[in-house]
Amino acid sequence: MRFLDEARIRVTAGSGGNGCAAFLREKYRPRGGPAGGDGGHGGDVFGIADEGMGTLLYYSSHRQFRAKHGENGRGKTQHGRSGDDLELKFPTGTIVKDAVSGELVADLTRDGERVLLARAGRGGRGNARFATSTHQAPRRADPGQPGEDRELTLELRLLADAGLIGLPNAGKSSLLARLSAARPKIADYPFTTLEPVLGVVAVDAETSFTVADIPGLVERAHEGRGLGHTFLRHIRRTAVLVHLVDLSATTVEGALHDHRTVNDELYKYAEDLAGKPQITVASKADLPTVAESLPALRKAFADRNIELMAISSATGAGCRDLVMRIHAEIRTLRAATAEASVPAEE
């Protein structure tokens, strides 16, 4: 299924039915009276987060959504039936904004979270509502109110505990395939990953975390160059970044430059991205040229107060240590977040 993380839709809530102006006509009630019923309310439009969806692809071909209108009121004080609500399912992690004002409508981060997107119109009152002791034959009936009509933009940001970042062909897809059951495309040329891929990594029988393979960044990605600009938004949801550095086709100085390039792009796109916790990893450590240069690379990163881990996705060397390190970082961040959310005692 093709990945799609942006869409624009139009939602229209149902209009209320008109109130009825009618008078009772029955054999044994010759004087009758007002008997117009109320119109039914229209249906609301709701958005619901569904973790079973992974893309906004459906909304690339379905753009107009309209809830049911309320029925008109009838004689004998019969009220019109209210219109059914319309529920639209979005992938968990979808941000909904008003397309005109840019106002944030909802940030759906929890499965089953429900938000009102367009409010329905109320049904009009029938003339039976206006009868009084001094005005016993009112002919007034209110029209139904129109439903709210809105243009909305949908933006999906993947919900992952950790994100794999690095230049193209740094070994991110290979690492994800080694750590999880995900099967991203793997080849020896850049940009084999054309869309983010999620994988679930098992720590033990009861504990796991999610990892997102973000398509490779290049210099000036924040300006739209390459594929990085399209998918940088997905990194913002992650708690920890795993920064892969490929030493197989470059020197120690080149690896340092590559590391700095990716971090510069993160900072230029959004300053908060550069401040996320990072685990720096040298990939392809099974290759003789990489193993030979690793000591010098470790020292170069250590001089910059950066700890360097080394892994081989081909042999699995170092991968278990990396999983435990990622899990420890995630657990620390979750504990800090939980502590910050607890209100202080007065």
Backbone torsions as a table, in degrees:
resi	resn	phi	psi	omega
1	MET	NA	132.5	-178.7
2	ARG	-68.7	138.5	179.9
3	PHE	-83.4	137.4	175.8
4	LEU	-143.7	126.1	-175.5
5	ASP	-119.7	10.7	174.6
6	GLU	-141.7	144.3	177.6
7	ALA	-159.8	161.5	176.7
8	ARG	-132.2	128.3	-177.3
9	ILE	-132.4	166.4	175.0
10	ARG	-124.1	126.9	-180.0
11	VAL	-118.7	138.2	179.9
12	THR	-131.7	120.2	176.8
13	ALA	-75.6	159.0	-179.3
14	GLY	-71.3	145.6	176.6
15	SER	-84.4	152.2	177.2
16	GLY	-75.0	149.5	177.2
17	GLY	-74.4	156.9	179.4
18	ASN	-75.7	145.2	171.4
19	GLY	-71.5	155.5	-175.8
20	CYS	-106.5	137.5	172.3
21	ALA	-105.2	105.9	-176.8
22	ALA	-146.2	159.1	179.0
23	PHE	-125.8	144.3	-177.0
24	LEU	-71.2	135.2	177.3
25	ARG	-131.8	98.5	178.3
26	GLU	-133.2	153.1	-173.3
27	LYS	-58.5	-44.3	-174.2
28	TYR	-98.1	11.9	175.5
29	ARG	-131.3	73.4	-173.4
30	PRO	-62.1	-29.2	-177.9
31	ARG	-84.5	-17.8	174.6
32	GLY	55.5	-140.0	-178.5
33	GLY	153.5	170.2	179.8
34	PRO	-64.7	135.5	-176.5
35	ALA	-144.8	31.6	178.5
36	GLY	-83.5	129.8	-179.6
37	GLY	-86.2	165.0	179.2
38	ASP	-78.5	152.6	172.2
39	GLY	-77.6	150.5	178.7
40	GLY	-75.8	152.7	176.3
41	HIS	-72.8	152.4	175.1
42	GLY	-76.1	172.2	178.5
43	GLY	-89.7	140.8	175.0
44	ASP	-79.7	163.0	172.6
45	VAL	-113.4	123.7	-179.1
46	PHE	-117.1	151.0	170.3
47	GLY	-110.7	137.8	-177.3
48	ILE	-129.5	131.9	176.8
49	ALA	-77.0	131.3	-178.8
50	ASP	-130.5	110.7	-177.5
51	GLU	-69.8	-10.5	176.8
52	GLY	-76.7	-13.6	177.4
53	MET	-95.8	142.0	-179.4
54	GLY	-122.6	3.6	-175.8
55	THR	-155.9	160.2	176.4
56	LEU	-97.9	21.1	-175.1
57	LEU	-55.7	-38.3	-178.5
58	TYR	-56.3	-35.1	-174.5
59	TYR	-85.0	3.3	173.0
60	SER	-80.3	-23.8	-179.8
61	SER	-114.7	-11.1	176.8
62	HIS	-120.1	108.3	-172.4
63	ARG	-118.3	-18.6	-177.5
64	GLN	-112.3	127.9	-179.4
65	PHE	-135.3	129.9	-175.5
66	ARG	-136.0	128.2	176.5
67	ALA	-79.3	165.9	-177.5
68	LYS	-73.1	146.8	175.0
69	HIS	-81.3	157.2	172.3
70	GLY	-78.5	150.8	178.7
71	GLU	-79.3	154.6	176.4
72	ASN	-71.5	151.7	174.7
73	GLY	-68.9	161.3	-179.6
74	ARG	-130.9	174.4	177.7
75	GLY	-67.0	175.5	-177.3
76	LYS	57.6	32.6	177.6
77	THR	55.1	38.5	176.8
78	GLN	-92.4	118.5	-179.4
79	HIS	-80.8	145.6	177.7
80	GLY	-71.6	151.6	179.1
81	ARG	-74.3	137.4	177.4
82	SER	-73.2	148.2	179.0
83	GLY	-73.0	149.4	178.8
84	ASP	-72.0	143.5	174.5
85	ASP	-69.8	154.1	176.3
86	LEU	-112.3	127.6	180.0
87	GLU	-114.4	123.0	178.9
88	LEU	-106.5	130.3	-179.7
89	LYS	-95.7	133.0	178.2
90	PHE	-124.1	152.8	175.4
91	PRO	-61.9	143.7	175.0
92	THR	-60.5	131.5	-175.5
93	GLY	105.5	3.9	-179.0
94	THR	-81.2	133.7	173.4
95	ILE	-103.0	126.9	-179.2
96	VAL	-110.0	126.9	179.6
97	LYS	-129.2	152.7	172.3
98	ASP	-71.9	125.2	-173.7
99	ALA	-69.3	-23.5	-177.4
100	VAL	-87.7	-52.5	-175.3
101	SER	-90.8	-18.2	-175.4
102	GLY	78.4	4.4	-178.8
103	GLU	-66.4	138.3	177.3
104	LEU	-73.1	122.1	179.1
105	VAL	-92.3	-43.5	-178.1
106	ALA	-162.7	150.9	171.5
107	ASP	-126.2	98.1	-170.5
108	LEU	-87.3	95.5	-174.4
109	THR	-107.7	-8.4	-178.4
110	ARG	-121.6	136.7	179.0
111	ASP	-58.4	130.7	-179.9
112	GLY	86.8	-4.2	178.4
113	GLU	-61.9	137.4	-172.4
114	ARG	-126.4	134.7	-178.1
115	VAL	-139.1	144.4	178.1
116	LEU	-79.4	124.0	179.9
117	LEU	-99.5	-37.1	-179.6
118	ALA	-146.0	127.5	-176.0
119	ARG	-87.5	137.7	-177.4
120	ALA	-75.2	157.5	174.0
121	GLY	-82.4	145.3	178.7
122	ARG	-80.8	150.2	177.6
123	GLY	-73.7	149.4	178.6
124	GLY	-76.5	154.3	179.9
125	ARG	-84.7	139.3	175.6
126	GLY	-80.8	168.3	-174.3
127	ASN	-69.5	-15.1	176.1
128	ALA	-64.4	-23.0	-179.6
129	ARG	-72.3	-20.0	-172.2
130	PHE	-102.5	2.5	-179.5
131	ALA	-71.4	132.9	175.7
132	THR	-132.8	176.4	-179.8
133	SER	-67.1	-24.5	-179.2
134	THR	-103.1	-11.2	179.1
135	HIS	-134.6	83.6	-169.5
136	GLN	-90.3	-5.2	179.7
137	ALA	-133.6	58.9	180.0
138	PRO	-67.5	142.9	177.7
139	ARG	-109.1	5.9	-178.1
140	ARG	-80.0	137.9	170.9
141	ALA	-144.7	135.7	-176.3
142	ASP	-86.1	144.6	172.7
143	PRO	-76.7	158.2	175.4
144	GLY	-72.2	151.6	178.6
145	GLN	-85.9	145.5	179.4
146	PRO	-71.3	151.0	175.5
147	GLY	-77.8	156.8	-179.9
148	GLU	-69.8	139.7	-179.3
149	ASP	-122.4	125.4	-174.7
150	ARG	-140.4	145.4	169.2
151	GLU	-97.8	129.4	-177.0
152	LEU	-125.7	145.5	171.2
153	THR	-107.5	139.7	179.3
154	LEU	-114.2	131.4	178.9
155	GLU	-132.6	119.2	-179.0
156	LEU	-93.4	127.7	172.3
157	ARG	-120.7	116.9	-175.7
158	LEU	-58.6	140.3	176.6
159	LEU	-96.5	105.6	-179.9
160	ALA	-137.8	148.7	178.2
161	ASP	-74.8	-36.3	-178.3
162	ALA	-136.0	147.2	178.4
163	GLY	-122.3	135.1	177.1
164	LEU	-91.4	120.6	-179.3
165	ILE	-125.5	163.9	-179.9
166	GLY	151.5	171.6	178.0
167	LEU	-67.7	162.6	177.2
168	PRO	-55.3	142.2	177.4
169	ASN	68.2	25.2	178.8
170	ALA	-81.6	-10.4	178.9
171	GLY	104.4	17.9	-177.7
172	LYS	-67.3	-45.0	-179.1
173	SER	-64.6	-40.1	178.9
174	SER	-63.4	-39.8	179.3
175	LEU	-66.4	-42.5	179.1
176	LEU	-62.5	-40.8	178.5
177	ALA	-65.2	-34.3	178.4
178	ARG	-71.0	-39.2	-173.6
179	LEU	-84.7	-24.8	-172.1
180	SER	-135.8	-176.6	177.5
181	ALA	-88.7	-0.1	178.5
182	ALA	-65.8	147.8	-179.4
183	ARG	-127.5	72.3	176.8
184	PRO	-70.8	162.4	178.3
185	LYS	-70.1	133.3	-178.6
186	ILE	-127.1	127.9	177.8
187	ALA	-155.2	169.6	-176.4
188	ASP	-94.7	34.1	174.0
189	TYR	-136.0	156.7	-175.5
190	PRO	-65.8	159.4	173.9
191	PHE	59.6	38.5	173.0
192	THR	-72.0	-26.8	177.1
193	THR	-94.3	113.9	-177.7
194	LEU	-104.1	0.6	178.2
195	GLU	-156.0	152.7	179.0
196	PRO	-61.9	143.4	178.6
197	VAL	-125.3	132.1	179.7
198	LEU	-101.3	142.6	174.8
199	GLY	-139.7	149.3	178.0
200	VAL	-103.6	124.8	-177.5
201	VAL	-106.9	125.7	-179.8
202	ALA	-87.0	127.7	174.1
203	VAL	-88.1	-46.6	173.3
204	ASP	-150.4	-164.9	-175.3
205	ALA	-64.8	-23.6	-174.8
206	GLU	-117.6	-6.4	-173.4
207	THR	-124.8	137.9	177.7
208	SER	-152.1	168.5	172.8
209	PHE	-146.9	163.7	-177.9
210	THR	-104.0	143.7	179.7
211	VAL	-126.9	136.7	177.5
212	ALA	-111.9	128.6	174.1
213	ASP	-89.6	108.2	-177.4
214	ILE	-91.9	129.6	179.7
215	PRO	-51.2	144.9	-171.8
216	GLY	-54.8	138.4	175.6
217	LEU	-89.9	155.1	174.2
218	VAL	-133.6	168.9	177.5
219	GLU	-60.6	137.9	-176.5
220	ARG	67.5	26.0	176.3
221	ALA	-62.6	-32.9	-178.7
222	HIS	-65.4	-17.0	177.9
223	GLU	-93.6	0.0	178.7
224	GLY	105.8	3.6	-179.6
225	ARG	-78.2	141.3	-179.9
226	GLY	70.0	-151.3	-178.0
227	LEU	-104.6	-13.3	-172.4
228	GLY	-60.5	-39.6	-177.2
229	HIS	-60.4	-33.8	-178.6
230	THR	-66.9	-32.0	-171.3
231	PHE	-116.2	2.9	178.4
232	LEU	-58.3	-30.4	-178.1
233	ARG	-60.3	-29.3	-177.0
234	HIS	-70.7	-24.8	178.9
235	ILE	-68.4	-26.4	-174.7
236	ARG	-65.5	-22.2	179.8
237	ARG	-83.5	-17.8	-173.3
238	THR	-78.2	152.5	178.3
239	ALA	-87.9	-37.1	-175.5
240	VAL	-131.3	141.9	176.0
241	LEU	-108.8	131.7	175.1
242	VAL	-106.1	108.3	-172.1
243	HIS	-97.0	109.7	-178.9
244	LEU	-90.4	132.9	178.0
245	VAL	-118.1	127.6	-178.4
246	ASP	-99.4	114.1	-179.0
247	LEU	-97.8	-1.7	-172.3
248	SER	-71.4	-26.0	-175.5
249	ALA	-122.5	21.9	-178.1
250	THR	-151.8	175.8	177.9
251	THR	-92.8	176.3	175.8
252	VAL	-60.4	-43.0	178.5
253	GLU	-63.9	-37.8	178.0
254	GLY	-66.3	-38.1	178.3
255	ALA	-65.7	-39.8	176.7
256	LEU	-63.4	-40.4	178.6
257	HIS	-64.1	-42.2	179.1
258	ASP	-62.2	-43.0	179.5
259	HIS	-61.5	-44.3	-180.0
260	ARG	-67.3	-37.2	-179.9
261	THR	-60.6	-47.5	-178.9
262	VAL	-63.8	-43.4	-180.0
263	ASN	-65.9	-35.1	176.1
264	ASP	-63.2	-40.2	179.4
265	GLU	-65.6	-38.9	176.9
266	LEU	-61.1	-45.2	-177.8
267	TYR	-65.1	-41.0	-177.5
268	LYS	-70.6	-28.9	178.0
269	TYR	-75.8	-46.4	178.4
270	ALA	-162.0	123.7	-174.1
271	GLU	-59.7	-31.8	-178.0
272	ASP	-66.7	-23.4	178.8
273	LEU	-66.8	-39.6	-179.1
274	ALA	-66.7	-21.1	-179.3
275	GLY	-89.7	-1.8	179.1
276	LYS	-70.1	148.5	176.2
277	PRO	-59.5	135.2	-179.7
278	GLN	-124.1	141.6	170.6
279	ILE	-114.0	115.3	-176.8
280	THR	-90.9	130.0	-172.6
281	VAL	-132.8	130.1	171.5
282	ALA	-87.6	121.1	-177.8
283	SER	-92.7	169.2	175.4
284	LYS	59.8	38.2	-176.2
285	ALA	-69.3	-9.4	178.4
286	ASP	-76.9	-16.3	180.0
287	LEU	-75.3	136.7	-177.5
288	PRO	-56.9	-40.7	-178.6
289	THR	-65.4	-36.2	178.9
290	VAL	-70.6	-45.7	-179.7
291	ALA	-59.6	-36.2	180.0
292	GLU	-68.2	-35.4	-176.3
293	SER	-90.8	-8.4	-175.3
294	LEU	-58.6	-45.8	-179.3
295	PRO	-56.9	-42.4	179.8
296	ALA	-67.2	-37.1	179.3
297	LEU	-68.9	-40.0	177.1
298	ARG	-59.2	-44.6	-179.2
299	LYS	-64.7	-40.6	-179.4
300	ALA	-63.2	-40.9	177.6
301	PHE	-72.1	-37.2	179.0
302	ALA	-62.1	-35.3	176.9
303	ASP	-63.6	-19.6	177.9
304	ARG	-105.0	16.6	179.5
305	ASN	60.1	37.0	177.9
306	ILE	-120.1	123.2	176.1
307	GLU	-81.1	133.6	-178.1
308	LEU	-111.6	124.9	171.4
309	MET	-98.4	159.7	179.1
310	ALA	-130.7	136.0	-179.8
311	ILE	-140.2	161.8	171.0
312	SER	-129.7	114.5	177.8
313	SER	-70.7	-24.9	-179.0
314	ALA	-71.8	-43.6	-177.6
315	THR	-100.9	-16.5	-177.4
316	GLY	88.0	-0.6	-179.1
317	ALA	-62.2	128.8	177.0
318	GLY	80.6	-8.9	-175.5
319	CYS	-68.8	-38.8	-180.0
320	ARG	-65.6	-40.5	177.3
321	ASP	-62.6	-37.4	178.8
322	LEU	-65.7	-42.6	178.5
323	VAL	-58.7	-45.1	-179.3
324	MET	-66.6	-35.8	178.2
325	ARG	-67.2	-44.1	177.9
326	ILE	-61.5	-45.2	-179.6
327	HIS	-61.0	-40.6	179.1
328	ALA	-63.4	-41.5	178.6
329	GLU	-64.4	-44.2	180.0
330	ILE	-62.6	-44.4	-179.6
331	ARG	-62.4	-40.6	178.3
332	THR	-63.7	-43.1	-179.0
333	LEU	-68.3	-39.4	178.3
334	ARG	-64.0	-40.6	178.9
335	ALA	-64.1	-41.1	178.9
336	ALA	-66.0	-39.0	178.8
337	THR	-66.0	-43.2	178.9
338	ALA	-63.1	-39.8	-179.7
339	GLU	-67.0	-38.2	-179.8
340	ALA	-69.1	-27.7	-177.6
341	SER	-82.0	-11.4	179.0
342	VAL	-78.2	123.0	-179.2
343	PRO	-64.6	140.7	179.1
344	ALA	-70.0	142.9	179.3
345	GLU	-76.3	139.2	-179.5
346	GLU	-79.4	NA	NA
